């Protein structure tokens, strides 16, 4: 699509909302994991699609789609098996406390930890996410 007046494409895609969607065999169950982990609120839940956000007006959310053929990704990547498509980075005040909370909520600590100051966790569907401290 082009701007008909100038003949050039727009400078950006105009957006008012940003969302990330993770697939899982049971989307609502994974949404409830992130609800506990993050303390966010579920705003829509159905067997096929669930969304949560910190507030209704946040401008962003996490959504979870039920995909019966979803296969748990492997991290780090191994040739020939489902690969991670993305991971979430979560800035925290204390990494060790965040890891303990994540484990309590149902996450697991990834076996491979490539950085000393970051902890890679796996959610119940196998999606990696990282706890890290902000760098000054």
N, C-alpha and C positions, 0 to 999 in steps of 0.2 A: 504494500500500500504506500502511496506517495502523497505528500502534501500537494494538492492541486494548484495552489497559488504559487509555490516556489519550485515545484517539481522535484523536491528533495524529500527523503524519508524524514519522519519526525525524529527529534533528538533523543527520545526515549519512549518507552512504552508507558503510557499513563496508568498508574496503579494506585489503589487505595487500600489494598490488602495483600498480605504475604503469608503463604502457608507452605508447610512441608508435610508431605503425606508419606507414611510408612505402611507398607503392606505386611500383613500377618495372616496366618490361618484364622485367627480369632481377633479381628480388629478391636472390638470393645474391650477384650481382656488386656490387650497391650495398652489401650488408652487408659484403663484404670491403673496400670502400672505407672505410667507417666503422671497421672493425676496424683498418686501418692508421692512419687519421687520429687515432682516440682511444686506441689501444692497448688496447682492450677485447677480450674473448674471445667467440668464437661458441660458444653452448651448444646450439643446434639448427640444423640446416641440411637443407632439402629443396628441391626445385625450386620449390615453391609458397610456402614460408615459412621465414625465417631469423631467429634472434634473437641479439643480443649484449648483453653487460652488462659492467660492470667486475668483477663477481664473481657467483657463484651466489646469494649472500645479499644482494645490493645492495638488493633491493626495487624495482628499476626496470630497464627495458631499452629498447632500440630493436629493433623488429622490421621486417622487410621482406617485403612480399607481392608475389609476381609477378603482375602484371596485364598481360596481353598487349595490352590496348587503352589502356594508360597513354600519355598524351601529355605531353611535357615542358612544364612550366608556364612562363609568361613573367613575369619580374619586372623592373621594376615592372609593375603590372597594365596590360593593354591590352584594351580592350573587344573581345569576340568571340573571344578565344583562351583556352586553359586558364590559369587563375589559380592562384597559389600558395594552398594551403590552410592552411599553417602554415610557420613557419621555426624553426630551432633557434638558440638563443643559447649561445655557448660562451665562458666567461670564461677568459682566458689571461694569462700573465705579460708577454708581449711580442707586440703585434699584428703587427709586421713579421715576426718569426720564425714566428708561427703561419701567416701568409699564405704564407710560403715553404714551410712544411711542407705546408700544404693543396695548394698547386700541385704539389709533389712527389708527393703521394698521388693526384692526378688531378682535383682541384677546379679551377675557374676563378674568377678575380676578376670579379665583376659589373661591368658597364660603369657603372651608376648607383651612386654612393656618396653617400647622403644625409647622412652625418655624418662629421666629421673624425676622431673618435676610435673609430670602428667600421669594420670592413671586412666588406662583404657578399661572400660566396662562393657559388658554385653547385656542388652535387655533380654527379656524372656523369649523374644523371637529371634535373637541372635544379632540384632543391629548394634554395631559398636557406638559408644558415646564416650566422650572424654571429660574428665574433671581436671581443671587446671587453675592455677593462680594467675591473676593479672600481673603482667610485668610492669614495673615502675619505669 
